[in-house]
């Protein structure tokens, strides 16, 4: 019953019947009351006409005073069901009353005039209509009319329902049933609808429109399915590449948080023994967090920075790594750009720790003395040029000491070159103690000569002399060359300062070298400052 009640033809039939019944009831109700009043009025008029038909005869009876005739008139009127009671009054003493004169109906009074003299009243004839009979007759006739009207409405509704069903609901039902056999996920079911109907009416046009739409939809779904299959295949391949890539790959949102990463990325940044990243904030994973945050902000802010490469250092647990990173902004290829997603940055990185360490080692070996690990002369000279330029530019001073070992040749001659190498290594270690390797310059100039330099805001002779004396005292301490043997060397130190003693490196080196040899000429093992005026110490 529920399925039947959901069908369109049933709904339409019920709707038509309901509307027809409702209209019939309203109109019948109105017709009933209107007809009832009309028939009551008609019956009263009939009773009045009956009384008028006896008016002249009653006037003669009243004129003659003929009670017998009057009684016949009254009996004649009462014989009609419309009249319930009658009063007949005449002159001089004629008074006839018969029937029920106490009813609730409306009294009909007729004036009896003189048969021969007009406008001369000689009596009255009063009729009392039978209200109950009139009411029953009126109701009976009105109910019959209402019943016929209802029957007429039902018959019309029935035939209208049949017509609507044949011309409207049945074609729509057939269309619905045909449409229900279509499954968009199965293009083979998306065939043309074959509904017999006039091509120019609304249903025929609807069928044509649906068939046209079905054709286009079939093509669209077929193309979409083919495209989806290709997309899924590409997605599978790219996912395979993403998951199995040796390079670490991740995506950063506008807050530099890692939203997606592949296993290689996680492997690069996960400490041994851990199973997840220490943090999803990418800059926090690196040693210089502040610098990386600034770089990512610049990449987002500058249109010219579509992509940039950089070698970065990070410490994972106790291990230091170097990673070569490519940072690229991902552009939105959609026609409607979405501003709520922010700028996404893709990071692709490779582990270059081994290569970097080799480069560091190669660069170190190229710039440093193999024995003492101090800068060699070529790299040191370049470093001195740069330091002198910065001092001249910024109004600072460059302190430079030329150190030459005393009594070094006897060590080689007495104990051999291996012992001499041990002495040079130890002297280099002692020099490093007095200077900062990160900011000062320490050079093995050649053989047993060393050069040290320091940038100063203010040049103070006293503090410089103390530093040189401490260095000289440290160099003169005995050196163990074997378990049972030790030796001792000294040093002569010549000191110059730029720009006071020279504004170019060659001039400074010559003055420092001359000052150092002047110390040697005076007996060695001492410190001297260059004096430009006398060119003497």
C-alpha positions in Angstrom: 0.0 0.0 0.0 2.9 2.4 0.7 4.4 1.8 -2.7 1.1 2.4 -4.4 0.6 5.6 -2.5 3.9 6.9 -3.7 3.0 6.6 -7.4 2.3 9.7 -9.3 -1.0 8.5 -10.9 -2.4 7.6 -7.5 -1.3 10.9 -6.1 -2.9 12.8 -9.0 -6.1 10.8 -8.8 -6.3 11.3 -5.1 -5.6 15.0 -5.5 -8.3 15.4 -8.2 -10.8 13.5 -6.1 -9.9 15.5 -3.1 -10.2 18.8 -4.9 -13.4 17.8 -6.6 -14.9 16.6 -3.3 -13.8 19.7 -1.5 -15.2 22.0 -4.2 -18.4 19.9 -4.3 -18.8 20.1 -0.5 -18.3 23.8 -0.5 -20.6 24.4 -3.4 -23.2 21.9 -2.1 -23.2 23.5 1.3 -23.7 26.9 -0.2 -26.3 25.5 -2.6 -28.1 23.6 0.2 -28.6 26.7 2.4 -29.4 28.9 -0.6 -31.9 26.3 -2.0 -33.4 25.7 1.3 -34.3 29.3 1.8 -35.5 29.6 -1.8 -37.8 26.6 -1.4 -39.2 27.8 1.9 -39.9 31.2 0.3 -41.5 29.4 -2.7 -43.8 27.3 -0.4 -44.8 30.5 1.5 -45.6 32.1 -1.8 -47.7 29.0 -2.8 -49.6 29.2 0.5 -50.2 32.9 -0.1 -51.4 32.2 -3.7 -53.8 29.5 -2.3 -55.2 32.1 0.1 -55.6 34.7 -2.6 -57.4 32.1 -4.7 -60.1 32.0 -2.0 -60.0 35.7 -1.3 -63.1 36.7 -3.3 -65.1 33.8 -2.2 -64.2 34.5 1.4 -65.2 38.2 0.9 -68.6 37.1 -0.4 -69.0 34.8 2.6 -68.0 37.6 4.9 -70.4 40.1 3.1 -73.3 37.7 3.4 -72.3 36.4 6.8 -72.6 32.9 5.4 -70.9 30.8 8.0 -71.5 27.6 6.1 -69.7 29.0 3.0 -67.0 30.3 5.3 -66.6 26.9 6.9 -66.2 25.3 3.4 -63.6 27.9 2.5 -61.6 27.2 5.7 -61.9 23.4 5.2 -60.7 23.8 1.6 -57.7 25.7 2.7 -56.8 23.3 5.5 -57.0 20.4 3.1 -53.8 21.7 1.6 -50.7 20.4 3.5 -49.1 23.9 3.2 -51.7 25.4 5.6 -51.8 24.4 9.2 -54.5 26.8 10.5 -57.0 29.4 9.2 -58.9 32.4 10.7 -61.8 34.0 8.9 -63.3 37.2 10.2 -66.4 38.9 8.8 -69.1 41.5 9.8 -71.1 41.6 11.8 -70.2 38.6 13.9 -68.6 36.1 11.7 -65.6 34.4 13.2 -64.3 31.0 12.1 -61.0 29.5 13.4 -59.8 26.1 12.6 -56.4 24.2 12.7 -53.2 25.1 14.6 -52.9 28.8 14.8 -50.1 28.7 17.4 -47.3 27.6 15.0 -44.0 29.3 14.7 -44.4 30.0 11.0 -45.0 33.4 9.4 -48.7 34.4 9.3 -50.3 35.3 6.0 -53.0 38.0 6.4 -55.4 38.9 3.5 -57.7 41.9 3.7 -61.3 41.1 2.5 -62.8 44.0 0.6 -66.5 44.8 -0.1 -67.6 43.1 -3.3 -69.2 46.2 -4.6 -67.6 49.1 -2.8 -63.8 49.3 -3.2 -61.6 50.2 -0.3 -64.3 49.1 2.1 -62.9 46.4 4.4 -65.4 43.8 5.6 -63.1 41.2 7.1 -59.7 39.3 7.1 -58.5 35.9 6.1 -55.4 34.7 8.0 -53.5 31.6 7.0 -50.9 29.9 9.1 -48.4 27.9 6.9 -47.3 24.5 8.1 -43.7 25.3 9.0 -42.7 21.7 9.6 -44.1 20.5 6.3 -42.5 23.3 4.4 -39.1 22.7 6.1 -39.3 19.0 5.3 -40.3 19.6 1.7 -37.5 22.1 1.2 -34.9 19.9 2.8 -36.0 16.9 0.7 -35.8 18.7 -2.5 -32.5 20.4 -1.6 -30.8 17.2 -0.5 -31.8 15.6 -3.8 -30.2 18.4 -5.7 -27.0 18.3 -3.6 -26.8 14.6 -4.0 -27.1 14.9 -7.8 -24.4 17.7 -7.7 -22.0 15.5 -5.7 -22.6 12.6 -8.0 -22.0 14.8 -11.0 -18.7 16.1 -9.4 -17.5 12.5 -8.7 -18.3 11.4 -12.3 -16.4 14.4 -13.7 -13.5 13.8 -11.3 -13.4 10.2 -12.3 -13.2 10.9 -16.0 -10.8 13.8 -15.5 -8.5 11.4 -13.5 -8.7 8.9 -16.4 -7.9 11.6 -18.9 -5.0 13.0 -16.8 -3.7 9.5 -16.2 -3.7 8.6 -19.9 -2.3 11.9 -21.1 0.0 12.9 -18.3 0.7 10.6 -15.4 1.2 7.4 -17.3 3.7 8.9 -19.8 5.5 10.5 -16.8 5.4 7.1 -15.0 6.8 5.4 -18.1 9.5 8.0 -18.4 10.4 7.5 -14.7 10.5 3.7 -15.0 12.8 4.0 -18.1 14.9 6.6 -16.3 15.3 4.3 -13.3 17.0 1.7 -15.4 19.9 4.0 -16.0 23.0 3.7 -13.8 25.6 6.5 -14.3 28.3 4.2 -13.1 27.5 1.8 -16.0 27.6 3.8 -19.3 26.1 0.8 -21.1 22.7 1.4 -19.4 22.6 5.1 -20.5 20.6 4.4 -23.7 18.1 6.7 -25.3 14.6 6.8 -23.8 11.8 5.6 -26.1 8.5 7.1 -24.9 5.7 7.4 -27.4 4.3 10.9 -27.1 3.7 13.9 -29.2 7.0 15.6 -30.1 5.5 19.1 -29.8 4.0 18.8 -26.3 5.9 19.3 -23.0 6.5 15.6 -22.3 7.8 15.0 -25.8 10.2 17.9 -25.5 11.2 16.7 -22.1 12.1 13.3 -23.6 14.1 14.9 -26.3 15.9 17.1 -23.8 16.7 14.1 -21.6 17.9 12.0 -24.5 20.2 14.9 -25.6 21.4 15.3 -22.1 21.9 11.5 -21.8 24.0 11.5 -25.0 26.3 14.3 -23.7 26.4 12.7 -20.2 27.4 9.4 -21.7 30.3 11.0 -23.6 31.3 13.0 -20.5 31.2 10.0 -18.2 33.2 7.9 -20.7 35.8 10.6 -21.1 35.9 11.2 -17.3 36.3 7.5 -16.6 39.1 7.3 -19.1 40.7 10.4 -17.7 40.3 9.1 -14.1 41.9 5.8 -15.0 44.9 7.6 -16.6 45.1 9.9 -13.6 45.0 7.0 -11.2 47.8 5.3 -13.2 49.8 8.5 -13.1 49.1 9.0 -9.4 50.3 5.4 -8.8 53.5 6.0 -10.7 54.2 9.3 -9.1 53.4 7.9 -5.7 55.8 5.1 -6.4 58.4 7.6 -7.4 57.7 9.7 -4.4 57.8 6.8 -2.0 60.9 5.2 -3.4 62.9 8.3 -4.3 66.4 8.4 -2.8 66.0 12.2 -2.5 64.1 13.5 0.5 61.0 15.4 -0.5 58.6 17.4 1.6 56.0 20.2 1.3 55.9 23.2 3.6 52.8 25.3 4.4 52.8 29.0 5.0 53.9 28.4 8.6 56.9 26.3 7.5 55.2 23.1 8.8 55.8 19.8 7.0 52.5 18.7 5.6 53.8 15.8 3.4 57.1 13.9 3.3 58.5 10.7 1.8 60.3 8.0 3.6 63.7 9.2 2.4 63.1 12.6 4.0 62.1 11.0 7.3 65.2 8.8 7.1 67.5 11.9 6.7 66.2 13.6 9.8 65.3 10.8 12.2 67.9 9.9 14.8 69.1 6.3 15.0 66.7 4.3 17.2 63.8 6.8 16.7 60.8 6.1 14.4 59.5 9.6 13.7 60.7 13.1 13.0 61.8 15.2 16.0 59.7 18.1 14.8 57.4 18.9 11.9 58.7 22.5 11.9 61.2 22.3 9.1 63.6 25.2 10.2 63.9 23.6 13.7 65.4 20.5 12.1 68.4 22.5 11.0 71.3 24.0 12.9 70.7 27.6 11.8 66.9 27.8 12.4 66.7 31.6 12.2 68.6 31.8 8.9 66.3 29.2 7.4 63.2 31.0 8.5 64.4 34.2 7.0 65.3 32.4 3.7 61.8 30.8 3.5 60.2 34.2 4.1 62.3 35.8 1.3 61.3 33.0 -1.1 57.6 33.7 -0.4 58.0 37.4 -0.6 60.1 37.7 -3.7 58.6 36.8 -7.1 62.1 36.3 -8.5 62.8 33.4 -6.1 60.8 30.7 -7.8 63.5 28.3 -6.7 66.8 28.4 -5.0 69.5 25.8 -4.0 71.4 25.8 -0.8 73.8 23.6 1.2 72.6 23.4 4.8 74.1 21.8 7.9 72.1 19.9 10.5 72.8 17.7 13.5 70.8 14.5 13.8 71.5 13.0 17.2 75.3 13.1 17.4 75.9 13.0 13.7 76.4 16.2 11.6 75.1 16.1 8.1 75.3 18.3 5.0 72.3 18.4 2.7 72.0 20.0 -0.7 68.5 21.5 -0.8 66.3 22.8 -3.7 63.5 25.1 -2.5 60.7 25.8 -5.0 57.4 27.6 -4.8 54.5 25.6 -6.1 52.4 27.7 -8.4 48.6 27.2 -8.6 47.6 26.1 -12.1 43.9 26.5 -11.5 42.1 29.4 -13.2 40.6 30.5 -9.9 43.4 31.0 -7.5 42.8 30.2 -3.9 44.3 32.6 -1.4 43.4 30.7 1.7 46.0 28.0 1.1 49.1 30.3 1.4 52.3 29.7 -0.5 53.4 26.0 -0.5 57.2 25.4 -0.8 58.6 22.1 -2.1 61.9 21.0 -0.6 64.0 18.3 -2.4 67.3 17.4 -0.6 70.2 15.1 -1.1 72.7 13.9 1.5 76.1 15.5 0.5 77.9 14.8 3.8 80.5 12.6 2.3 81.1 14.9 -0.6 81.2 18.0 1.6 83.7 16.3 4.0 85.9 15.4 1.0 85.6 19.0 -0.2 86.5 20.3 3.2 89.4 17.9 3.4 90.6 18.9 -0.1 90.2 22.6 0.6 92.0 22.2 4.0 94.9 20.3 2.4 95.1 22.9 -0.4 95.1 25.8 2.1 97.1 24.3 5.0 100.5 23.0 5.7 100.5 19.2 5.8 102.8 19.0 8.8 101.6 21.7 11.2 98.0 22.2 9.9 98.6 25.9 9.9 97.8 27.9 6.8 100.3 27.5 4.0 102.0 30.6 2.5 99.7 30.8 -0.6 96.4 30.7 1.4 97.9 32.7 4.3 99.0 35.5 2.0 95.5 35.7 0.4 94.0 35.8 3.9 96.4 38.6 4.9 95.5 40.7 1.9 91.8 40.4 2.8 92.4 41.2 6.5 94.5 44.3 5.6 91.8 45.5 3.2 89.1 45.2 5.8 91.2 47.0 8.4 92.0 49.9 6.0 88.3 50.1 5.1 87.0 50.1 8.6 89.7 52.1 10.3 91.1 49.2 12.3 94.7 48.0 12.8 96.4 44.8 11.6 99.0 43.4 14.0 101.5 41.2 12.2 104.4 39.1 13.7 107.2 37.5 11.8 108.6 34.5 13.8 111.8 32.7 12.9 113.0 29.8 15.0 116.5 29.9 16.5 118.8 26.9 16.8 116.4 24.8 14.7 119.1 23.5 12.2 121.1 21.8 15.0 118.0 19.8 15.9 117.7 18.4 12.3 121.4 17.8 12.2 121.6 16.1 15.7 118.3 14.2 15.9 117.2 13.9 12.3 114.4 15.3 10.2 111.7 13.4 12.0 112.7 15.1 15.3 112.7 18.4 13.4 109.1 17.7 12.2 108.1 17.0 15.8 109.5 20.3 16.8 107.6 22.2 14.1 104.4 20.5 15.0 104.8 21.4 18.7 105.8 25.0 17.9 102.6 25.3 15.8 100.5 23.9 18.7 102.0 26.4 21.1 101.3 29.3 18.6 97.7 28.2 18.4 97.4 28.4 22.2 98.0 32.2 22.1 95.8 32.9 19.1 92.2 32.3 18.1 92.1 30.1 15.1 88.6 31.3 14.1 89.6 35.0 13.9 93.4 35.3 13.9 95.7 34.2 11.1 98.5 31.7 11.8 100.7 30.8 8.8 103.7 28.5 8.3 105.5 30.9 6.0 108.2 28.4 5.0 110.9 26.2 6.7 111.1 27.3 10.3 109.4 30.7 9.7 105.9 31.5 10.9 103.6 34.6 10.5 100.7 35.5 12.8 98.3 38.4 12.4 95.4 39.8 14.4 92.8 42.6 13.6 92.6 45.2 16.4 90.3 48.1 17.1 93.2 49.9 18.9 96.9 49.1 18.6 98.6 49.0 22.1 102.3 48.5 22.2 102.4 47.3 25.8 99.7 44.5 25.5 101.3 43.5 22.1 104.7 43.2 23.7 103.3 41.1 26.5 101.6 38.8 24.0 104.9 38.5 22.0 106.9 37.8 25.2 104.4 35.1 26.3 104.7 33.5 22.8 108.5 33.7 22.9 108.6 32.1 26.4 106.2 29.3 25.3 108.4 28.6 22.2 111.6 28.4 24.3 110.2 25.7 26.6 111.9 22.2 26.1 110.3 19.8 23.6 110.2 16.0 24.0 111.3 14.4 20.8 111.4 10.9 22.3 110.8 9.1 25.6 114.3 9.9 26.8 115.3 12.9 24.7 114.3 16.5 24.5 115.5 19.6 22.8 115.1 23.4 23.0 114.7 26.1 20.4 114.2 29.8 20.5 112.7 32.4 18.3 113.2 35.9 17.0 110.0 38.0 16.5 109.6 41.1 14.4 106.4 43.1 14.9 104.7 45.6 12.6 101.2 47.2 12.6 99.1 48.6 9.7 98.5 51.2 8.7 101.2 52.8 10.8 104.0 50.6 9.4 102.7 50.0 6.0 99.5 50.2 3.9 100.2 47.3 1.6 101.0 43.7 2.5 104.4 43.6 0.7 105.6 46.7 2.6 104.4 45.2 5.9 106.1 41.8 5.2 109.4 43.5 4.3 109.4 45.7 7.4 108.5 42.7 9.6 111.2 40.5 8.0 113.8 43.3 8.4 112.8 43.8 12.0 113.0 40.1 12.7 116.5 39.9 11.2 117.6 42.8 13.2 116.7 40.8 16.3 118.8 37.9 15.1 121.7 40.2 14.4 121.5 41.4 18.0 121.7 38.0 19.5 118.3 36.3 18.8 115.6 35.2 21.3 113.9 38.6 21.5 111.0 40.7 20.3 111.3 44.0 18.4 108.8 46.6 16.9 109.4 48.2 13.6 110.5 51.9 13.8 109.8 53.8 10.5 111.7 56.9 11.4 115.1 55.3 12.1 114.3 52.0 10.4 115.9 50.5 13.5 114.5 48.5 16.5 
